[in-house]
């Protein structure tokens, strides 16, 4: 059964049974982006998909200009709902990494999909990320989404998928939330900190991701101990939407392996 929750100002879709998984979306998206994961994985896991602070149906938050502020908000949700694992796509993966690095909550599994160390790895990437909020202000959400959507999928993606990505983005992003997220990303370089992650980690990336290319995911794999690397051929940056069957198979296999004791105990941490 699917339900819509409001948890401390976050709009959250909840569906399923079993171990509890939190899905964190990308910087130009919303919880709607996980429609295929909630449908495909809810027979096995209890799936939570929130709109990020200042996105979609979630409220605007003050003082969200660093990645730790996002981590703290989600840590409260993880504690309150007894969540066992994180799945983060792109920006959501950077936030999920930060939560694992901080070590304030117990996690049994971590999935970083089409993600990165953050945009603060060099000045060029950081400046490009900061400039996105100015583009949103100048162009408006509809035009901004129209110009970006096709970059997030592979060249072979269907027009229908591109339209879905565009619609999701245009409905989700607004100021100040988008600006806060871009500044947080621009200030983040997790490279020196990733060795602190000791949670079993799956790193998955679309083979044709032009935003966070496979080389970046391989770098995450190199830096995170006890991590597994998987590549989905033919998928772009939004592999979970473009190749949902392949993506869900990798998630289910990895999460089942690492949450086995939780599955046997009916969804609660043991």
KABEL-V722328 format. One record per residue. RES is the residue in one small letter. PSI is psi in whole degrees, 0 to 359 (999 if undefined). OMEGA is omega in whole degrees, -180 to 180 (* if undefined). Layout:
BEGIN
RES/PSI/OMEGA + RES/PSI/OMEGA
END
This chain:
BEGIN
x/135/180 + x/138/178 + x/153/178 + x/125/-176 + x/159/166 + x/112/-177 + x/104/179 + x/40/178 + x/353/177 + x/130/172 + x/122/-173 + x/129/169 + x/131/-179 + x/134/179 + x/140/171 + x/192/-180 + x/155/179 + x/199/-178 + x/147/-170 + x/123/-173 + x/135/178 + x/125/180 + x/127/-179 + x/122/-173 + x/174/-178 + x/179/-170 + x/341/179 + x/38/-171 + x/197/179 + x/182/-179 + x/339/178 + x/333/-178 + x/344/-179 + x/22/-179 + x/318/-178 + x/327/180 + x/318/179 + x/320/179 + x/315/-173 + x/332/-174 + x/349/-177 + x/337/174 + x/342/-174 + x/334/-175 + x/153/169 + x/115/-173 + x/129/175 + x/126/179 + x/103/179 + x/154/161 + x/136/179 + x/159/176 + x/129/179 + x/14/180 + x/151/171 + x/236/-178 + x/0/175 + x/155/-178 + x/164/172 + x/143/179 + x/150/175 + x/157/171 + x/55/178 + x/47/-175 + x/8/172 + x/160/-172 + x/334/178 + x/328/179 + x/319/176 + x/317/-180 + x/317/-178 + x/321/179 + x/314/-179 + x/329/176 + x/323/177 + x/319/177 + x/318/179 + x/314/179 + x/314/-175 + x/329/-177 + x/4/178 + x/50/-176 + x/140/-173 + x/335/-172 + x/155/178 + x/139/171 + x/114/-178 + x/131/177 + x/126/175 + x/243/177 + x/321/177 + x/328/176 + x/325/177 + x/317/177 + x/317/179 + x/320/176 + x/317/-179 + x/320/178 + x/316/179 + x/322/179 + x/317/-178 + x/323/176 + x/25/-179 + x/344/179 + x/154/179 + x/125/176 + x/138/178 + x/346/179 + x/149/-179 + x/134/177 + x/124/178 + x/112/-175 + x/123/178 + x/49/-173 + x/193/-174 + x/179/174 + x/348/-172 + x/168/-178 + x/0/-180 + x/14/-179 + x/335/173 + x/166/-174 + x/326/-178 + x/311/180 + x/321/-180 + x/315/-180 + x/319/178 + x/321/178 + x/316/180 + x/325/-177 + x/343/-179 + x/322/-179 + x/326/176 + x/321/177 + x/320/178 + x/317/179 + x/321/-178 + x/320/-171 + x/334/-171 + x/158/-172 + x/319/-176 + x/311/-180 + x/319/179 + x/313/-179 + x/321/-179 + x/322/-178 + x/338/-176 + x/334/-168 + x/315/-175 + x/339/-180 + x/344/-172 + x/357/179 + x/172/-180 + x/163/178 + x/337/-179 + x/4/-178 + x/148/-179 + x/155/175 + x/325/179 + x/315/179 + x/316/179 + x/320/178 + x/321/177 + x/315/180 + x/316/179 + x/315/-179 + x/316/179 + x/315/-179 + x/313/-175 + x/328/179 + x/339/-172 + x/320/-168 + x/145/176 + x/165/171 + x/148/6 + x/355/-172 + x/315/-179 + x/319/178 + x/321/177 + x/317/-179 + x/319/180 + x/322/178 + x/321/178 + x/317/178 + x/317/-178 + x/334/-177 + x/2/-172 + x/128/169 + x/102/-177 + x/358/-176 + x/309/-178 + x/351/-173 + x/348/-172 + x/337/178 + x/348/178 + x/349/180 + x/118/179 + x/4/174 + x/136/174 + x/128/-170 + x/131/171 + x/127/176 + x/118/-176 + x/141/-175 + x/146/173 + x/135/-177 + x/340/179 + x/26/177 + x/115/180 + x/353/-179 + x/307/174 + x/83/-170 + x/161/178 + x/328/179 + x/324/178 + x/319/178 + x/323/176 + x/327/177 + x/319/175 + x/316/-180 + x/320/179 + x/325/-174 + x/338/-177 + x/116/178 + x/151/174 + x/36/180 + x/155/179 + x/136/-179 + x/131/176 + x/140/-179 + x/136/180 + x/106/-178 + x/142/174 + x/359/-179 + x/147/175 + x/211/-175 + x/327/-179 + x/63/-176 + x/326/-179 + x/336/178 + x/328/-175 + x/325/178 + x/63/-174 + x/325/-179 + x/312/178 + x/317/-179 + x/312/-178 + x/325/178 + x/315/180 + x/317/179 + x/310/-177 + x/317/-179 + x/313/-177 + x/314/-177 + x/323/177 + x/318/180 + x/321/-173 + x/349/178 + x/24/-175 + x/316/-179 + x/330/179 + x/322/178 + x/316/-178 + x/335/-177 + x/12/172 + x/19/173 + x/352/179 + x/149/175 + x/144/178 + x/999/*
END
